[in-house]
Amino acid sequence: MLNIMSNGRIPKKPVKQRPDINHEPVSPERGRKLILEHRAWDGIRVLGHLDLSGAAHLYQLPENLTSESLDITDCVNLTTLPPGLHVTNWIELAGSGITNLPAGHGFVLYWRGVRVTDEIAFASHTLTGQEILNIENVELRRVLIERLGYETFLQQVGGLIRDRDQDTGGERQLVSIPLEDDEPLMVLKVTCPSTGHIHVLRVPPYMRNCHQAAAWIAGFNNPDEYHPVVEA
């Protein structure tokens, strides 16, 4: 019957095409573009350092991604690393949404260029401000202060008030925290006029008054040009 219907030829079953997964490796620039445009495939191989820093809209990475090193700095919505991720050298994860990794993950971790342990990266809240002050490694101490949070650090160790004035939120203070073998940590303490929440914002140590510090935060190099109607 089949021979008759096919003029003597038995029709073959259609062959299911396998997806092409043997893509050639891509350059770091192309890898970044493909991933940020959500066009990367599982198993993508990036030749070199993959820089995805600042990609706040990035929520996931391709499975079985391979690269020599990986920078996910400030990828705040990236909360997990994909299955099968292979990074030859290191991962920079400062400011990302990654809050933990499975035990024995094997990755070398960095935070703003400083090599860190899992405890520093994910459990720095277990340290106190005074314990951080006693750490001799200057770069590691800077990382730990950032991880603990400037507001908490200021609450725990105190500081020297260099200037105070008033804005729409109430009193604001320019506070200096001396650090051994390092420049002082200078912060501007302000109150949000709409929520009443206190914010502690780091500013350069050469700031001399609150207005100059607020102008710097707003992007003004010349504080005389900074005249906001409402400061938030």
N, CA, C and O of each residue as an XYZ file, in Angstrom:
928
protein
N       0.820     -1.206      0.000
C       0.000      0.000      0.000
C       0.856      1.259      0.000
O       0.596      2.213     -0.734
N       1.938      1.235      0.888
C       2.824      2.383      0.959
C       3.553      2.572     -0.361
O       3.803      3.699     -0.786
N       3.908      1.413     -1.034
C       4.600      1.526     -2.308
C       3.715      2.188     -3.352
O       4.185      2.984     -4.165
N       2.440      1.855     -3.321
C       1.516      2.433     -4.289
C       1.368      3.931     -4.054
O       1.406      4.724     -4.995
N       1.199      4.311     -2.786
C       0.965      5.724     -2.468
C       2.189      6.580     -2.758
O       2.071      7.783     -2.993
N       3.351      5.966     -2.742
C       4.575      6.748     -2.925
C       5.268      6.434     -4.230
O       6.465      6.671     -4.397
N       4.467      5.876     -5.181
C       5.027      5.544     -6.490
C       6.230      4.610     -6.370
O       7.248      4.788     -7.038
N       6.082      3.615     -5.502
C       7.140      2.625     -5.362
C       8.195      2.969     -4.347
O       9.093      2.166     -4.092
N       8.107      4.161     -3.754
C       9.091      4.565     -2.738
C       8.439      4.660     -1.384
O       7.370      5.254     -1.249
N       9.060      4.088     -0.387
C       8.535      4.162      0.973
C       8.954      5.496      1.581
O      10.146      5.778      1.710
N       7.984      6.306      1.949
C       8.348      7.628      2.490
C       9.126      7.498      3.789
O       8.819      6.656      4.633
N      10.124      8.335      3.933
C      10.933      8.326      5.145
C      10.305      9.222      6.205
O       9.623     10.201      5.902
N      10.558      8.854      7.459
C      10.091      9.705      8.549
C      10.903     10.997      8.558
O      12.108     10.980      8.307
N      10.248     12.103      8.844
C      11.011     13.363      8.912
C      12.050     13.305     10.026
O      11.775     12.826     11.126
N      13.230     13.794      9.726
C      14.313     13.798     10.705
C      14.215     15.046     11.566
O      14.176     16.161     11.046
N      14.176     14.867     12.861
C      14.105     15.999     13.779
C      15.454     16.690     13.845
O      16.462     16.070     14.182
N      15.470     17.953     13.529
C      16.717     18.706     13.537
C      17.130     19.043     14.963
O      16.332     19.556     15.748
N      18.388     18.749     15.289
C      18.902     19.120     16.605
C      19.315     20.579     16.595
O      19.849     21.071     15.601
N      19.073     21.262     17.681
C      19.504     22.665     17.713
C      21.011     22.762     17.606
O      21.741     21.931     18.145
N      21.461     23.772     16.915
C      22.897     23.971     16.738
C      23.488     24.514     18.030
O      23.274     25.673     18.385
N      24.243     23.654     18.736
C      24.841     24.077     20.002
C      26.347     24.198     19.884
O      27.019     24.510     20.868
N      26.892     23.957     18.698
C      28.331     24.012     18.507
C      28.755     25.366     17.949
O      29.476     25.442     16.954
N      28.303     26.423     18.597
C      28.666     27.760     18.156
C      30.153     27.993     18.393
O      30.739     27.455     19.333
N      30.736     28.785     17.548
C      32.125     29.174     17.739
C      32.240     30.108     18.948
O      31.285     30.814     19.272
N      33.395     30.120     19.617
C      33.605     31.085     20.709
C      33.457     32.511     20.201
O      33.700     32.793     19.028
N      33.057     33.401     21.092
C      32.831     34.794     20.707
C      33.767     35.705     21.480
O      34.304     35.321     22.519
N      33.956     36.897     20.976
C      34.788     37.888     21.654
C      34.059     38.418     22.889
O      32.838     38.294     22.982
N      34.785     39.000     23.828
C      34.131     39.582     25.013
C      33.095     40.640     24.652
O      32.040     40.721     25.282
N      33.396     41.456     23.632
C      32.450     42.511     23.248
C      31.161     41.912     22.696
O      30.065     42.358     23.035
N      31.301     40.886     21.834
C      30.110     40.256     21.266
C      29.352     39.476     22.337
O      28.121     39.445     22.336
N      30.096     38.846     23.251
C      29.449     38.112     24.334
C      28.596     39.022     25.195
O      27.472     38.672     25.556
N      29.127     40.190     25.526
C      28.357     41.151     26.323
C      27.095     41.576     25.575
O      26.007     41.622     26.149
N      27.254     41.884     24.292
C      26.113     42.341     23.491
C      25.034     41.261     23.416
O      23.852     41.553     23.598
N      25.431     40.024     23.151
C      24.460     38.935     23.037
C      23.718     38.703     24.350
O      22.505     38.498     24.358
N      24.454     38.736     25.452
C      23.835     38.472     26.749
C      22.892     39.602     27.146
O      21.792     39.351     27.637
N      23.317     40.839     26.936
C      22.481     41.973     27.331
C      21.262     42.120     26.433
O      20.255     42.705     26.831
N      21.356     41.592     25.229
C      20.202     41.628     24.319
C      19.384     40.342     24.392
O      18.461     40.142     23.604
N      19.730     39.466     25.348
C      19.005     38.215     25.580
C      19.003     37.322     24.341
O      18.015     36.640     24.065
N      20.105     37.326     23.598
C      20.230     36.491     22.413
C      21.310     35.429     22.559
O      21.603     34.703     21.609
N      21.898     35.336     23.738
C      22.960     34.350     23.955
C      22.356     32.960     24.138
O      21.243     32.818     24.644
N      23.085     31.960     23.730
C      22.630     30.582     23.819
C      23.295     29.889     25.005
O      24.355     30.315     25.463
N      22.675     28.827     25.499
C      23.287     28.015     26.538
C      24.570     27.399     25.991
O      24.605     26.901     24.866
N      25.621     27.441     26.806
C      26.901     26.908     26.365
C      27.773     27.906     25.630
O      28.800     27.524     25.069
N      27.394     29.174     25.618
C      28.193     30.189     24.942
C      29.580     30.273     25.573
O      29.725     30.239     26.795
N      30.593     30.384     24.719
C      31.974     30.473     25.184
C      32.537     31.844     24.810
O      32.534     32.233     23.642
N      33.010     32.555     25.807
C      33.564     33.896     25.602
C      35.074     33.824     25.752
O      35.580     33.355     26.772
N      35.789     34.285     24.746
C      37.243     34.249     24.755
C      37.793     35.486     25.457
O      37.958     36.537     24.838
N      38.071     35.358     26.733
C      38.628     36.476     27.472
C      37.742     36.895     28.627
O      36.957     36.106     29.153
N      37.885     38.166     29.013
C      37.177     38.718     30.165
C      35.801     39.208     29.750
O      35.681     40.039     28.849
N      34.769     38.703     30.398
C      33.391     39.104     30.101
C      32.965     40.175     31.096
O      32.786     39.899     32.282
N      32.805     41.390     30.604
C      32.438     42.535     31.442
C      30.956     42.835     31.269
O      30.532     43.337     30.228
N      30.171     42.523     32.299
C      28.738     42.814     32.293
C      28.395     43.870     33.331
O      27.225     44.037     33.678
N      29.384     44.576     33.827
C      29.187     45.522     34.919
C      28.169     46.594     34.561
O      28.107     47.065     33.425
N      27.371     46.969     35.557
C      26.407     48.045     35.389
C      25.129     47.661     34.681
O      24.288     48.521     34.422
N      24.959     46.377     34.360
C      23.754     45.940     33.640
C      22.626     45.683     34.633
O      22.357     44.543     35.010
N      21.970     46.767     35.049
C      20.938     46.662     36.084
C      19.720     45.877     35.615
O      18.959     45.369     36.438
N      19.526     45.770     34.291
C      18.355     45.061     33.766
C      18.628     43.579     33.530
O      17.753     42.864     33.041
N      19.825     43.105     33.867
C      20.193     41.711     33.634
C      19.671     40.839     34.775
O      19.991     41.071     35.941
N      18.868     39.838     34.429
C      18.259     38.978     35.444
C      18.839     37.562     35.460
O      18.746     36.876     36.478
N      19.429     37.115     34.361
C      19.990     35.775     34.345
C      21.081     35.668     33.288
O      21.158     36.472     32.359
N      21.930     34.640     33.459
C      22.990     34.354     32.512
C      22.706     33.016     31.837
O      21.986     32.191     32.399
N      23.253     32.784     30.651
C      23.038     31.497     29.977
C      23.649     30.348     30.771
O      24.687     30.515     31.411
N      23.016     29.196     30.732
C      23.586     28.016     31.370
C      24.861     27.600     30.644
O      25.001     27.798     29.437
N      25.791     27.016     31.409
C      27.056     26.504     30.855
C      27.878     27.593     30.166
O      28.630     27.320     29.231
N      27.727     28.816     30.635
C      28.535     29.930     30.147
C      29.997     29.708     30.534
O      30.291     29.278     31.649
N      30.914     30.004     29.603
C      32.346     29.879     29.857
C      33.044     31.184     29.528
O      32.806     31.772     28.473
N      33.914     31.644     30.437
C      34.752     32.813     30.166
C      35.987     32.737     31.058
O      36.023     31.970     32.021
N      36.986     33.530     30.732
C      38.201     33.527     31.548
C      37.960     34.217     32.883
O      38.420     33.738     33.920
N      37.249     35.327     32.869
C      36.870     36.038     34.086
C      35.530     36.711     33.829
O      35.106     36.865     32.684
N      34.867     37.113     34.917
C      33.498     37.626     34.801
C      33.306     38.790     35.756
O      33.588     38.675     36.949
N      32.826     39.906     35.233
C      32.550     41.090     36.054
C      31.055     41.369     36.035
O      30.496     41.722     34.997
N      30.402     41.207     37.204
C      28.968     41.487     37.318
C      28.730     42.608     38.336
O      27.706     42.636     39.019
N      29.681     43.516     38.420
C      29.560     44.658     39.329
C      28.261     45.421     39.080
O      27.942     45.775     37.945
N      27.517     45.669     40.162
C      26.285     46.473     40.125
C      25.195     45.877     39.238
O      24.297     46.599     38.805
N      25.257     44.594     38.965
C      24.133     43.900     38.309
C      23.143     43.527     39.411
O      23.077     42.373     39.834
N      22.387     44.499     39.864
C      21.604     44.365     41.088
C      20.484     43.332     40.983
O      20.053     42.778     41.994
N      20.016     43.073     39.772
C      18.919     42.121     39.603
C      19.388     40.712     39.240
O      18.570     39.816     39.034
N      20.682     40.523     39.166
C      21.230     39.191     38.926
C      21.448     38.532     40.288
O      22.412     38.852     40.984
N      20.569     37.623     40.666
C      20.590     37.063     42.021
C      21.155     35.648     42.097
O      21.436     35.161     43.192
N      21.326     34.983     40.965
C      21.880     33.633     40.957
C      22.844     33.474     39.787
O      22.719     34.149     38.766
N      23.800     32.575     39.952
C      24.688     32.210     38.856
C      24.142     30.956     38.187
O      23.546     30.115     38.859
N      24.332     30.815     36.890
C      23.679     29.724     36.161
C      24.351     28.372     36.387
O      25.535     28.318     36.717
N      23.604     27.284     36.214
C      24.208     25.944     36.281
C      25.278     25.799     35.203
O      25.123     26.284     34.083
N      26.355     25.127     35.561
C      27.403     24.854     34.583
C      28.321     26.015     34.282
O      29.134     25.926     33.362
N      28.217     27.116     35.037
C      29.098     28.257     34.795
C      30.551     27.857     35.013
O      30.893     27.248     36.027
N      31.399     28.204     34.055
C      32.831     27.917     34.178
C      33.616     29.197     33.974
O      33.625     29.764     32.881
N      34.275     29.653     35.033
C      35.103     30.855     34.981
C      36.514     30.455     35.379
O      36.740     29.979     36.491
N      37.460     30.647     34.475
C      38.824     30.165     34.693
C      39.520     30.889     35.834
O      40.185     30.259     36.656
N      39.371     32.205     35.890
C      40.152     32.987     36.845
C      39.333     33.490     38.033
O      39.493     32.980     39.142
N      38.461     34.476     37.829
C      37.785     35.087     38.974
C      36.462     35.710     38.561
O      36.182     35.925     37.382
N      35.645     35.995     39.603
C      34.381     36.708     39.425
C      34.397     37.957     40.292
O      34.639     37.876     41.496
N      34.140     39.112     39.688
C      33.990     40.379     40.424
C      32.499     40.608     40.630
O      31.750     40.753     39.665
N      32.060     40.641     41.918
C      30.617     40.675     42.182
C      30.156     41.830     43.050
O      29.065     41.773     43.618
N      30.962     42.875     43.167
C      30.589     44.007     44.017
C      29.280     44.631     43.563
O      29.113     44.949     42.386
N      28.348     44.807     44.500
C      27.098     45.476     44.194
C      26.118     44.660     43.377
O      25.085     45.180     42.955
N      26.420     43.390     43.145
C      25.481     42.551     42.398
C      24.394     42.036     43.336
O      24.429     42.283     44.541
N      23.423     41.313     42.761
C      22.354     40.745     43.574
C      22.686     39.368     44.136
O      21.837     38.736     44.764
N      23.914     38.897     43.915
C      24.307     37.578     44.427
C      24.521     37.675     45.932
O      25.383     38.427     46.385
N      23.756     36.933     46.701
C      23.854     36.985     48.163
C      24.423     35.711     48.770
O      24.725     35.680     49.963
N      24.573     34.673     47.979
C      25.195     33.439     48.479
C      25.550     32.556     47.299
O      25.024     32.711     46.196
N      26.459     31.624     47.561
C      26.843     30.609     46.585
C      26.920     29.271     47.310
O      27.208     29.239     48.506
N      26.670     28.171     46.616
C      26.710     26.871     47.279
C      28.098     26.559     47.816
O      29.103     26.970     47.237
N      28.147     25.838     48.914
C      29.426     25.459     49.513
C      30.262     24.686     48.499
O      29.752     23.853     47.749
N      31.559     24.984     48.498
C      32.448     24.285     47.587
C      32.310     24.698     46.141
O      32.627     23.916     45.246
N      31.840     25.921     45.888
C      31.610     26.358     44.507
C      32.898     26.477     43.702
O      32.880     26.292     42.485
N      34.012     26.781     44.357
C      35.297     26.805     43.663
C      35.646     28.088     42.950
O      36.722     28.185     42.361
N      34.767     29.081     42.983
C      35.055     30.344     42.307
C      35.996     31.211     43.144
O      35.926     31.206     44.373
N      36.867     31.951     42.475
C      37.675     32.981     43.124
C      36.883     34.277     43.058
O      36.517     34.727     41.972
N      36.614     34.883     44.217
C      35.726     36.044     44.292
C      36.508     37.328     44.563
O      37.458     37.345     45.346
N      36.082     38.405     43.893
C      36.665     39.731     44.121
C      35.548     40.725     44.409
O      34.423     40.590     43.928
N      35.898     41.732     45.212
C      34.969     42.824     45.511
C      35.716     44.127     45.296
O      36.579     44.498     46.091
N      35.379     44.822     44.210
C      36.042     46.058     43.791
C      37.566     45.876     43.754
O      38.331     46.692     44.268
N      37.963     44.780     43.127
C      39.378     44.527     42.903
C      40.113     43.869     44.051
O      41.312     43.609     43.946
N      39.421     43.594     45.144
C      40.049     42.969     46.309
C      39.539     41.538     46.441
O      38.330     41.305     46.444
N      40.449     40.591     46.548
C      40.017     39.205     46.699
C      39.367     39.018     48.065
O      39.905     39.452     49.084
N      38.199     38.366     48.078
C      37.434     38.207     49.312
C      37.000     36.759     49.482
O      36.934     35.985     48.528
N      36.708     36.426     50.729
C      36.156     35.123     51.038
C      34.635     35.169     50.930
O      34.052     36.243     50.784
N      33.998     34.012     51.001
C      32.537     33.969     51.013
C      31.989     34.741     52.207
O      30.961     35.410     52.098
N      32.668     34.651     53.341
C      32.193     35.338     54.546
C      32.165     36.844     54.331
O      31.204     37.512     54.713
N      33.224     37.380     53.715
C      33.265     38.818     53.466
C      32.222     39.222     52.431
O      31.569     40.256     52.571
N      32.067     38.405     51.395
C      31.144     38.743     50.315
C      29.695     38.649     50.743
O      28.866     39.453     50.318
N      29.380     37.663     51.589
C      27.974     37.377     51.853
C      27.565     37.463     53.326
O      26.371     37.456     53.625
N      28.522     37.542     54.245
C      28.154     37.552     55.663
C      28.946     38.595     56.437
O      29.295     38.387     57.599
N      29.229     39.726     55.777
C      30.021     40.765     56.437
C      29.288     41.386     57.614
O      29.916     42.020     58.462
N      27.952     41.214     57.685
C      27.185     41.785     58.794
C      27.544     41.142     60.127
O      27.168     41.648     61.184
N      28.273     40.025     60.079
C      28.667     39.368     61.325
C      29.825     40.100     61.995
O      30.111     39.862     63.168
N      30.499     40.994     61.255
C      31.592     41.775     61.825
C      31.064     43.099     62.371
O      30.084     43.643     61.863
N      31.714     43.604     63.395
C      31.345     44.899     63.957
C      32.254     45.986     63.395
O      33.312     45.700     62.833
N      31.828     47.232     63.554
C      32.644     48.339     63.094
C      34.008     48.359     63.754
O      35.004     48.657     63.095
N      34.076     48.051     65.038
C      35.351     48.066     65.740
C      36.269     46.959     65.231
O      37.477     47.161     65.107
N      35.705     45.800     64.940
C      36.511     44.708     64.380
C      37.078     45.104     63.018
O      38.218     44.773     62.692
N      36.284     45.806     62.235
C      36.760     46.254     60.931
C      37.886     47.273     61.086
O      38.850     47.245     60.321
N      37.778     48.169     62.064
C      38.840     49.151     62.301
C      40.160     48.486     62.654
O      41.226     49.032     62.369
N      40.100     47.326     63.266
C      41.316     46.626     63.699
C      41.979     45.831     62.575
O      43.055     45.269     62.777
N      41.361     45.775     61.402
C      41.942     45.049     60.273
C      43.047     45.894     59.643
O      42.813     47.049     59.287
N      44.238     45.335     59.504
C      45.384     46.093     59.034
C      45.398     46.273     57.518
O      45.906     47.280     57.023
N      44.854     45.324     56.783
C      44.838     45.422     55.330
C      43.882     46.546     54.907
O      42.668     46.429     55.071
N      44.441     47.634     54.362
C      43.660     48.824     54.051
C      42.577     48.531     53.020
O      41.429     48.936     53.199
N      42.928     47.834     51.943
C      41.958     47.570     50.891
C      40.828     46.678     51.391
O      39.661     46.899     51.067
N      41.182     45.670     52.182
C      40.160     44.788     52.736
C      39.261     45.548     53.704
O      38.055     45.307     53.751
N      39.828     46.444     54.457
C      39.038     47.244     55.400
C      38.028     48.119     54.657
O      36.892     48.273     55.105
N      38.436     48.688     53.530
C      37.512     49.505     52.731
C      36.326     48.669     52.242
O      35.178     49.111     52.274
N      36.634     47.450     51.788
C      35.567     46.565     51.321
C      34.598     46.242     52.450
O      33.382     46.268     52.257
N      35.131     45.941     53.620
C      34.285     45.558     54.742
C      33.412     46.713     55.216
O      32.266     46.503     55.614
N      33.943     47.929     55.175
C      33.133     49.096     55.548
C      31.962     49.239     54.583
O      30.829     49.479     54.998
N      32.247     49.089     53.293
C      31.170     49.170     52.305
C      30.147     48.059     52.514
O      28.941     48.289     52.416
N      30.642     46.837     52.806
C      29.743     45.704     52.990
C      28.864     45.894     54.233
O      27.679     45.559     54.216
N      29.446     46.427     55.301
C      28.673     46.661     56.518
C      27.653     47.774     56.309
O      26.552     47.731     56.856
N      28.034     48.774     55.506
C      27.155     49.918     55.262
C      27.655     51.135     56.024
O      27.979     51.045     57.208
N      27.718     52.267     55.345
C      28.259     53.476     55.973
C      27.413     53.929     57.157
O      27.955     54.413     58.151
N      26.106     53.781     57.069
C      25.241     54.206     58.167
C      25.501     53.374     59.410
O      25.647     53.917     60.505
N      25.560     52.050     59.246
C      25.818     51.164     60.391
C      27.214     51.397     60.946
O      27.407     51.433     62.162
N      28.186     51.555     60.057
C      29.557     51.784     60.498
C      29.655     53.067     61.314
O      30.309     53.090     62.357
N      29.014     54.127     60.851
C      29.032     55.393     61.570
C      28.364     55.250     62.934
O      28.860     55.788     63.924
N      27.247     54.533     62.996
C      26.552     54.327     64.259
C      27.431     53.590     65.264
O      27.379     53.874     66.461
N      28.235     52.649     64.783
C      29.011     51.797     65.683
C      30.325     52.425     66.134
O      30.757     52.195     67.263
N      30.967     53.212     65.276
C      32.289     53.731     65.640
C      32.288     55.241     65.886
O      33.246     55.770     66.450
N      31.217     55.949     65.468
C      31.190     57.390     65.670
C      32.119     58.111     64.707
O      32.734     57.489     63.842
N      32.215     59.422     64.861
C      33.065     60.220     63.975
C      33.132     61.652     64.450
O      32.507     62.022     65.444
N      33.898     62.456     63.730
C      34.081     63.863     64.069
C      33.228     64.716     63.137
O      33.375     64.643     61.917
N      32.345     65.517     63.703
C      31.483     66.385     62.900
C      32.294     67.584     62.420
O      32.747     68.401     63.222
N      32.472     67.680     61.111
C      33.256     68.763     60.523
C      32.391     69.967     60.182
O      32.874     71.099     60.177
N      31.109     69.730     59.896
C      30.215     70.827     59.554
C      28.782     70.356     59.731
O      28.488     69.165     59.624
N      27.899     71.297     60.002
C      26.466     70.992     60.056
C      25.692     72.204     59.572
O      26.100     73.346     59.783
N      24.555     71.935     58.914
C      23.673     72.998     58.480
C      22.264     72.430     58.367
O      21.994     71.338     58.865
N      21.374     73.155     57.723
C      19.986     72.745     57.588
C      19.600     72.680     56.110
O      20.026     73.516     55.312
N      18.799     71.694     55.758
C      18.147     71.692     54.460
C      16.680     71.360     54.689
O      16.221     71.386     55.831
N      15.937     71.050     53.639
C      14.495     70.819     53.798
C      14.180     69.591     54.642
O      13.075     69.467     55.171
N      15.139     68.687     54.771
C      14.911     67.488     55.580
C      15.266     67.677     57.039
O      14.960     66.822     57.869
N      15.911     68.792     57.361
C      16.351     69.036     58.729
C      17.856     69.203     58.776
O      18.466     69.626     57.794
N      18.462     68.876     59.907
C      19.905     69.046     60.042
C      20.649     68.003     59.220
O      20.240     66.843     59.159
N      21.720     68.410     58.602
C      22.631     67.474     57.946
C      24.035     67.708     58.500
O      24.363     68.805     58.953
N      24.844     66.676     58.458
C      26.160     66.731     59.071
C      27.207     66.161     58.115
O      26.967     65.171     57.424
N      28.359     66.801     58.091
C      29.528     66.274     57.402
C      30.419     65.660     58.472
O      30.917     66.358     59.356
N      30.617     64.346     58.385
C      31.291     63.610     59.446
C      32.535     62.925     58.895
O      32.509     62.323     57.821
N      33.627     63.030     59.656
C      34.886     62.393     59.292
C      35.185     61.260     60.274
O      35.078     61.438     61.488
N      35.558     60.104     59.747
C      35.930     58.957     60.579
C      37.395     58.645     60.307
O      37.719     58.156     59.225
N      38.299     58.916     61.262
C      39.720     58.642     61.038
C      39.974     57.141     60.881
O      39.387     56.322     61.588
N      40.863     56.795     59.940
C      41.236     55.405     59.706
C      42.754     55.291     59.736
O      43.450     56.096     59.118
N      43.259     54.318     60.435
C      44.702     54.140     60.548
C      45.293     53.733     59.202
O      44.771     52.856     58.514
N      46.403     54.396     58.841
C      47.125     54.090     57.597
C      46.283     54.312     56.348
O      46.543     53.696     55.314
N      45.287     55.174     56.423
C      44.437     55.427     55.262
C      43.831     56.816     55.402
O      43.823     57.392     56.489
N      43.324     57.346     54.296
C      42.641     58.624     54.354
C      41.356     58.479     55.164
O      40.774     57.395     55.198
N      40.906     59.543     55.813
C      39.680     59.436     56.610
C      38.471     59.128     55.744
O      38.425     59.490     54.569
N      37.505     58.463     56.332
C      36.232     58.212     55.658
C      35.340     59.416     55.919
O      35.006     59.708     57.067
N      34.953     60.115     54.859
C      34.120     61.307     54.986
C      32.725     60.982     54.471
O      32.570     60.447     53.374
N      31.711     61.307     55.267
C      30.338     61.018     54.865
C      29.451     62.230     55.130
O      29.716     63.041     56.017
N      28.391     62.325     54.330
C      27.374     63.352     54.545
C      26.130     62.657     55.070
O      25.593     61.753     54.429
N      25.683     63.079     56.222
C      24.500     62.490     56.856
C      23.322     63.417     56.624
O      23.320     64.558     57.086
N      22.317     62.923     55.905
C      21.169     63.750     55.551
C      19.884     63.000     55.866
O      19.879     61.780     56.031
N      18.790     63.762     55.945
C      17.464     63.186     56.173
C      16.587     63.464     54.976
O      16.474     64.607     54.533
N      15.962     62.421     54.449
C      15.068     62.584     53.299
C      13.829     63.368     53.734
O      13.153     62.953     54.675
N      13.510     64.487     53.080
C      12.363     65.300     53.510
C      11.014     64.609     53.310
O      10.043     64.954     53.984
N      10.938     63.645     52.403
C       9.652     62.989     52.127
C       9.414     61.758     52.996
O       8.276     61.476     53.372
N      10.493     61.014     53.322
C      10.325     59.778     54.102
C      10.833     59.892     55.531
O      10.446     59.106     56.395
N      11.701     60.869     55.781
C      12.284     60.998     57.111
C      13.423     60.029     57.363
O      13.979     59.991     58.461
N      13.779     59.236     56.338
C      14.851     58.256     56.508
C      16.208     58.948     56.452
O      16.421     59.858     55.650
N      17.117     58.508     57.309
C      18.468     59.067     57.346
C      19.347     58.333     56.335
O      19.371     57.103     56.297
N      20.062     59.097     55.522
C      20.996     58.524     54.558
C      22.405     58.984     54.906
O      22.629     60.147     55.240
N      23.354     58.050     54.823
C      24.757     58.361     55.046
C      25.490     58.076     53.746
O      25.585     56.924     53.322
N      26.009     59.125     53.108
C      26.579     59.031     51.769
C      28.066     59.370     51.803
O      28.465     60.394     52.356
N      28.871     58.510     51.215
C      30.309     58.761     51.212
C      30.659     59.865     50.231
O      30.121     59.918     49.125
N      31.567     60.749     50.643
C      32.054     61.838     49.800
C      33.569     61.881     49.911
O      34.121     61.269     50.826
N      34.272     62.584     49.013
C      35.733     62.666     49.095
C      36.196     63.303     50.407
O      35.488     64.134     50.977
N      37.362     62.922     50.879
C      37.845     63.435     52.178
C      38.202     64.913     52.172
O      38.403     65.501     53.235
N      38.284     65.537     50.970
C      38.636     66.961     50.929
C      37.416     67.876     51.066
O      37.563     69.096     51.007
N      36.234     67.325     51.243
C      35.045     68.154     51.441
C      35.184     68.975     52.727
O      35.674     68.483     53.743
N      34.745     70.229     52.663
C      34.912     71.117     53.816
C      33.592     71.498     54.490
O      33.593     71.901     55.653
N      32.475     71.377     53.784
C      31.195     71.714     54.393
C      30.087     70.888     53.737
O      30.304     70.232     52.719
N      28.915     70.933     54.331
C      27.791     70.117     53.871
C      27.351     70.503     52.469
O      27.040     69.638     51.650
N      27.324     71.818     52.189
C      26.868     72.253     50.872
C      27.804     71.756     49.778
O      27.345     71.312     48.726
N      29.101     71.824     50.014
C      30.066     71.332     49.034
C      29.880     69.835     48.806
O      29.941     69.358     47.673
N      29.650     69.091     49.908
C      29.454     67.649     49.795
C      28.171     67.325     49.033
O      28.157     66.429     48.190
N      27.099     68.050     49.328
C      25.828     67.818     48.629
C      25.962     68.157     47.147
O      25.395     67.473     46.294
N      26.714     69.215     46.844
C      26.930     69.583     45.450
C      27.705     68.501     44.721
O      27.392     68.174     43.576
N      28.717     67.941     45.379
C      29.515     66.864     44.764
C      28.640     65.648     44.486
O      28.753     65.037     43.424
N      27.771     65.289     45.425
C      26.874     64.149     45.232
C      25.950     64.393     44.041
O      25.620     63.464     43.304
N      25.533     65.653     43.858
C      24.638     66.008     42.759
C      25.369     66.153     41.429
O      24.736     66.375     40.397
N      26.725     66.028     41.442
C      27.490     66.087     40.203
C      28.084     67.440     39.880
O      28.511     67.673     38.749
N      28.120     68.351     40.868
C      28.674     69.685     40.646
C      30.085     69.762     41.216
O      30.290     69.509     42.403
N      31.059     70.111     40.375
C      32.418     70.324     40.874
C      32.550     71.670     41.574
O      33.351     71.834     42.494
N      31.749     72.630     41.120
C      31.755     73.958     41.722
C      30.497     74.092     42.593
O      29.391     74.187     42.060
N      30.650     74.101     43.914
C      29.472     74.189     44.787
C      28.688     75.483     44.625
O      27.510     75.538     44.981
N      29.331     76.545     44.084
C      28.628     77.811     43.885
C      27.550     77.690     42.808
O      26.638     78.514     42.745
N      27.653     76.669     41.964
C      26.666     76.469     40.906
C      25.496     75.605     41.360
O      24.545     75.398     40.605
N      25.560     75.109     42.569
C      24.545     74.189     43.069
C      23.540     74.954     43.916
O      23.835     75.354     45.042
N      22.345     75.152     43.360
C      21.284     75.867     44.074
C      19.970     75.110     43.885
O      19.117     75.565     43.123
N      19.782     73.982     44.547
C      18.562     73.204     44.349
C      17.360     73.876     44.997
O      17.472     74.536     46.030
N      16.200     73.689     44.356
C      14.954     74.171     44.953
C      14.604     73.307     46.150
O      14.238     73.805     47.215
N      14.728     71.966     45.948
C      14.504     71.010     47.037
C      15.606     69.993     46.993
O      15.874     69.419     45.937
N      16.255     69.752     48.114
C      17.277     68.731     48.207
C      16.674     67.464     48.782
O      16.102     67.488     49.871
N      16.798     66.345     48.051
C      16.250     65.074     48.510
C      17.339     64.199     49.068
O      17.069     63.081     49.507
